[in-house]
Amino acid sequence: MTAVRSTMATPDFDNDLGDSDDYETDLELEEPEVVQQEYDPVSEMTRLYRSVCRRTGVVPASTFLRHLTASELNMDHYGLGPLGTKCIATALKMSTFIETLSLEDNWMTGEGGVYMADMLKENPSITDINLASNRLGTEGSEAIGDMLLENRSLRRVNLADNKFSDRDAMFFAGAMQSNRYLEELNLSGNEFSEVGGGFMGAGIGANETITALNLSWNHLRLKGVFALCRGLRSNNTLQWLDVSWNGFDDEGASGLATVLKYNEVLTYLDLTNNRISTRGAMKMAKALCINKTLHTLKLGKNPIGMDGSLQLLKAVRSNEESGMHVLDLTDVLLSQEFLDLYTVVQQERPHFSVVYGGVGQDLGWMVNDKKRDPMQVFQDYIYKNHTRVITVFQSFNRGDRDRVTREAFKKGIKTAKIPLAPHEIEHMLDVLDSDGDGMISYGDVMAGQKELFKKKREEEWKKYTEVLEERRRRRQVKEKLEGAMDVLDKEPRSAEAWIRALQRMKHKQMTPSRSSTRSGSRLGLGRSDSRARSPSPAGTTDETKQVTRTKTPQLMSVVGNVWKKAHPN
């Protein structure tokens, strides 16, 4: 069987299509345009933060998300815990906006401290951080100490009240020896004893950048302070030192006094409540006779006695090149000789002041009896310059924040040239900062202003009531005089007759009776007057009787004058 191959005509597609360029077909593919999106760090931080919160089961904090582009982030007392800290630290690694970060009292523990330390190794923008009251412990101190060896952006670090022990002081001492960027370090309220003081002394001696160090409320005692003194002898940058509440007594004060004789950098020294007696104060007085740079010395709550305080003041006066501005002797017993000498010193050096008694109370107020209310001075400045409280507060607060620090508020007052002395500014800040968080808000200022107005209203009301009482008293006297005139009009008689009648009434009062008392009251003589004019006892001299006769009631002469006006003829 022969197969027959059928031939089919193949259509000529080329002929049908032709060479026309207008023909469109789906076979022609165009390359899509690639749209490059700009990198948005805020969106990336938000996405990363929410992602970590979702994985760890933490509720995202809206405050954190709202302030991602701000220069300051304050999340004190938020109860973040270690997991909440991890979420924030992860997002902050790529932040370039936040410069000031405050996370005080968030129960981070050592784990949270590790997260923050890892973040600070990578973050290039944060210069000021507050991690106080977070119970960081040894784990946190080791991580932060290791971070400070690498970090180059931090300038101020607050690690107060974190349960650090002597072993932890070793990590910070190592960081102080190697870090060349840190300027302020706060390690107050921890558990450093004499061993910890030794580490701190070694760190201070090798450091070349720290200008402010706070070691208050520790347990440095004598050996710890001696170690600090050895470090201070070789340090040329530390200007502000707080070692209050450390219990190192007179020997420690003697060591610091020796340092002050040769130190030309330190300007602020706080030795409050260190069991320093008169002997220690004498050592400090000898140092003040030589030192030229110290501006503020705090020796309050120490049993230095009247002799010690007097010698300190004499030392300040004897040193013509002394730079002393404030001598704090809070709760120290002062003598009258001290007060007299202070009056002289204040005339010679108007910039010098002594703080005595309560916080910010200037002794000059007591000596010169010129007590001023700082809030009243602040209010007078506002009236004089025709401005408002909100305008002045905003000038203190360049970052448009709701609150400012105490230091920023002080700087603003000085820049505005408000006429307040340093001790008055401190007193004002203590009143405004009622919660003690170190921050002043606009609401605090307005509350202080309302309290000032309340006090002024109370004073004005007191004056008003006094005026009303005086008017009432005068009205009573006037009514008595009018009553006397009515009597004169009803029973006209001569002035002599009236005087004789009054004298007879006076003699009747020697044996007071009910009727005589009524008669006396009718003419303005009360019972007290009658008793006061009772006859003198037997044996009195003629001179005494003469004095008694001259003490006639003032109403007699008044009645006589009224009668003469009513009867001119």
Residue pairs with C-beta under 8 A, 6 or more apart in sequence:
17 23
41 94
41 95
41 96
42 68
42 69
44 94
45 68
45 91
45 92
45 94
45 95
46 65
46 68
46 91
48 90
48 91
48 94
49 60
49 64
49 65
49 87
49 88
49 90
49 91
50 60
52 58
52 86
52 87
52 90
52 91
53 59
53 60
53 87
56 83
56 86
56 87
57 83
58 83
58 84
58 87
60 87
61 75
61 78
61 80
61 84
61 88
63 75
63 78
64 73
64 75
64 88
64 91
67 73
67 98
68 91
68 95
68 97
68 98
69 97
70 97
70 98
71 97
71 98
71 99
71 100
71 399
72 98
72 99
72 100
72 101
72 102
72 399
72 401
73 98
73 100
73 101
73 102
74 102
74 403
75 88
75 102
75 103
75 106
76 102
76 103
76 104
76 105
76 106
76 130
76 437
77 104
77 105
77 106
78 84
78 103
78 106
79 106
79 107
80 88
80 103
80 106
80 107
80 108
80 112
81 106
81 107
81 108
81 109
81 112
82 107
82 108
82 109
82 111
82 112
82 115
84 106
85 103
85 106
85 108
85 111
85 112
85 115
85 116
86 112
86 115
88 103
89 115
89 116
89 118
89 119
90 115
90 119
92 98
92 101
92 119
92 123
92 126
93 118
93 119
93 122
93 123
95 123
95 125
95 126
96 124
96 125
97 125
98 125
98 126
99 125
99 126
99 127
99 128
100 126
100 127
100 128
100 129
101 126
101 128
101 129
101 130
102 129
102 130
103 116
103 129
103 130
103 131
103 134
104 130
104 131
104 132
104 133
104 134
104 158
105 132
105 133
105 134
106 112
106 134
107 134
107 135
108 115
108 116
108 131
108 134
108 135
108 136
108 140
109 134
109 135
109 136
109 137
109 139
109 140
110 135
110 136
110 137
110 138
110 139
110 140
110 143
111 139
112 134
112 136
112 140
113 131
113 134
113 136
113 137
113 139
113 140
113 141
113 143
113 144
114 139
114 140
114 143
116 129
116 131
116 143
116 144
117 140
117 143
117 144
117 146
117 147
118 143
118 147
120 126
120 129
120 147
120 151
120 154
121 147
121 150
121 151
123 153
124 153
125 153
126 153
126 154
127 153
127 154
127 155
127 156
128 154
128 155
128 156
129 154
129 156
129 157
129 158
130 158
131 144
131 157
131 158
131 159
131 162
132 158
132 159
132 160
132 161
132 162
132 186
132 189
133 160
133 161
133 162
134 140
134 162
135 162
135 163
136 144
136 159
136 162
136 163
136 164
137 162
137 163
137 164
137 168
138 164
138 165
138 167
138 168
140 162
141 159
141 162
141 164
141 168
141 171
141 172
142 168
142 171
144 159
144 171
144 175
145 168
145 171
145 172
145 174
145 175
146 171
148 154
148 157
148 172
148 175
148 178
148 179
148 182
149 174
149 175
149 178
149 179
151 179
151 181
152 181
153 181
154 181
154 182
155 181
155 182
155 183
155 184
156 182
156 183
156 184
156 185
157 182
157 184
157 185
157 186
158 186
159 172
159 185
159 186
159 187
159 190
160 186
160 187
160 188
160 189
160 190
160 214
161 188
161 189
161 190
162 189
162 190
163 190
163 191
164 172
164 187
164 190
164 191
164 192
164 196
165 190
165 191
165 192
165 196
166 191
166 192
166 193
166 195
166 196
166 199
168 190
168 196
169 187
169 192
169 195
169 196
169 197
169 199
169 200
170 199
172 185
172 187
172 199
172 200
172 203
173 199
173 200
173 202
173 203
174 203
175 182
175 203
176 182
176 185
176 203
176 204
176 206
176 207
176 210
177 202
177 203
177 206
177 207
179 207
179 209
180 208
180 209
181 209
182 209
182 210
183 209
183 210
183 211
183 212
184 210
184 211
184 212
184 213
185 210
185 212
185 213
185 214
186 214
187 200
187 213
187 214
187 215
187 218
188 214
188 215
188 216
188 217
188 218
188 242
189 216
189 217
189 218
190 196
190 217
190 218
191 218
191 219
192 199
192 200
192 215
192 218
192 219
192 220
192 224
193 218
193 219
193 220
193 221
193 224
194 219
194 220
194 221
194 222
194 223
194 224
194 227
195 224
196 218
196 220
196 224
197 215
197 218
197 220
197 221
197 223
197 224
197 225
197 227
197 228
198 223
198 224
198 227
200 215
200 224
200 227
200 228
200 231
201 224
201 226
201 227
201 228
201 229
201 230
201 231
202 227
202 231
203 231
204 210
204 213
204 228
204 231
204 232
204 235
204 238
205 230
205 231
205 232
205 233
205 234
205 235
207 235
207 237
207 238
208 236
208 237
209 237
210 237
210 238
211 237
211 238
211 239
211 240
212 238
212 239
212 240
212 241
213 238
213 240
213 241
213 242
214 242
215 228
215 241
215 242
215 243
215 246
216 242
216 243
216 244
216 245
216 246
216 270
217 244
217 245
217 246
218 224
218 245
218 246
219 246
219 247
220 228
220 243
220 246
220 247
220 248
221 246
221 247
221 248
221 252
222 248
222 249
222 251
222 252
224 246
224 248
225 243
225 246
225 248
225 252
225 255
225 256
226 252
226 255
228 243
229 255
229 256
229 258
229 259
232 238
232 241
232 259
232 263
232 266
233 259
233 262
233 263
235 265
236 265
237 265
238 265
238 266
239 265
239 266
239 267
239 268
240 266
240 267
240 268
241 266
241 268
241 269
241 270
242 268
242 270
243 256
243 269
243 270
243 271
243 274
244 270
244 271
244 272
244 273
244 274
244 298
245 272
245 273
245 274
246 252
246 274
247 274
247 275
248 274
248 275
249 274
249 275
249 276
249 277
249 280
250 275
250 276
250 277
250 279
250 280
250 283
252 274
252 276
252 280
253 271
253 274
253 276
253 280
253 281
253 283
253 284
254 280
254 283
256 269
256 271
256 284
257 280
257 283
257 284
257 286
257 287
258 287
259 266
260 266
260 269
260 284
260 287
260 288
260 290
260 291
260 294
261 286
261 287
261 290
261 291
263 291
263 293
264 292
264 293
265 293
266 293
266 294
267 293
267 294
267 295
267 296
267 323
268 294
268 295
268 296
269 294
269 296
269 297
269 298
270 296
270 298
271 284
271 297
271 298
271 299
271 302
272 298
272 299
272 300
272 301
272 302
272 328
272 330
273 300
273 301
273 302
274 302
275 302
275 303
276 284
276 299
276 302
276 303
276 304
277 302
277 303
277 304
277 305
277 308
278 303
278 304
278 305
278 307
278 308
280 302
280 304
280 308
281 299
281 302
281 304
281 305
281 307
281 308
281 309
281 311
281 312
282 308
282 311
284 297
284 299
284 312
285 308
285 311
285 312
285 314
285 315
286 315
288 294
288 297
288 312
288 315
288 316
288 319
288 322
288 324
289 315
289 318
289 319
290 319
291 319
291 322
291 323
292 319
292 321
292 322
292 323
293 323
294 322
294 323
294 324
295 323
295 324
295 325
295 326
296 324
296 325
296 326
296 328
297 312
297 324
297 326
297 327
297 328
298 328
298 330
299 312
299 327
299 328
299 329
299 332
300 328
300 329
300 330
300 331
300 332
300 355
301 330
301 331
301 332
302 332
304 312
304 329
304 332
305 332
305 333
306 333
306 334
306 335
306 338
309 329
309 332
309 333
309 334
309 335
309 338
310 335
310 337
310 338
310 341
312 327
312 329
313 327
313 338
313 341
313 342
313 345
313 354
314 341
316 322
316 324
316 327
316 345
316 352
317 341
317 344
317 345
317 348
324 352
325 351
325 352
325 353
325 422
326 352
326 353
326 354
326 355
326 422
326 423
327 352
327 353
327 354
327 355
328 354
328 355
329 354
329 355
329 356
330 355
330 356
330 357
330 358
330 359
331 357
332 356
334 356
334 363
339 363
339 366
339 367
342 354
342 363
342 364
342 367
343 367
343 368
345 352
346 352
346 353
346 364
346 367
353 362
353 363
353 364
353 421
353 422
353 423
354 362
354 363
354 364
355 361
355 362
355 363
355 423
355 426
356 362
356 363
356 366
359 426
359 427
359 430
360 423
360 424
360 426
360 427
360 428
360 430
361 423
361 427
362 421
362 423
362 424
362 427
364 370
365 371
365 372
372 424
373 452
373 455
374 420
374 424
374 425
374 427
374 428
374 431
375 428
375 431
375 448
375 449
375 451
375 452
376 452
377 418
377 419
377 420
377 424
378 418
378 420
378 428
379 449
379 452
381 392
381 416
381 418
381 419
382 388
382 389
382 392
389 442
389 445
389 446
389 449
390 442
392 412
392 416
393 404
393 442
393 445
394 400
395 412
395 415
395 416
396 404
396 408
396 409
396 411
396 412
396 413
396 416
397 403
397 404
397 408
397 412
402 441
402 442
403 439
403 440
403 441
403 442
404 412
404 439
404 440
404 441
405 438
405 439
405 440
406 429
406 433
406 438
406 439
406 440
409 429
409 440
410 425
410 429
413 420
413 425
420 428
428 448
429 440
431 448
432 440
432 444
432 445
432 447
432 448
433 439
433 440
433 444
434 444
434 447
480 524
480 555
481 558
481 562
483 522
484 523
484 524
484 555
484 558
484 559
484 562
485 562
485 566
487 522
487 523
488 498
488 559
488 562
488 563
488 566
488 567
489 566
492 567
493 501
495 560
495 563
495 564
495 567
498 559
498 560
498 563
499 556
499 560
502 523
502 552
502 553
502 556
502 559
503 552
505 516
505 519
505 520
505 523
505 525
506 533
506 552
506 553
508 516
508 519
509 516
509 520
509 525
509 530
509 533
509 534
510 534
510 535
512 530
512 531
512 534
516 530
517 527
517 530
520 526
520 527
520 529
520 530
521 527
523 553
523 555
523 559
524 553
524 555
525 553
525 555
529 553
533 548
533 551
533 553
536 544
536 545
536 548
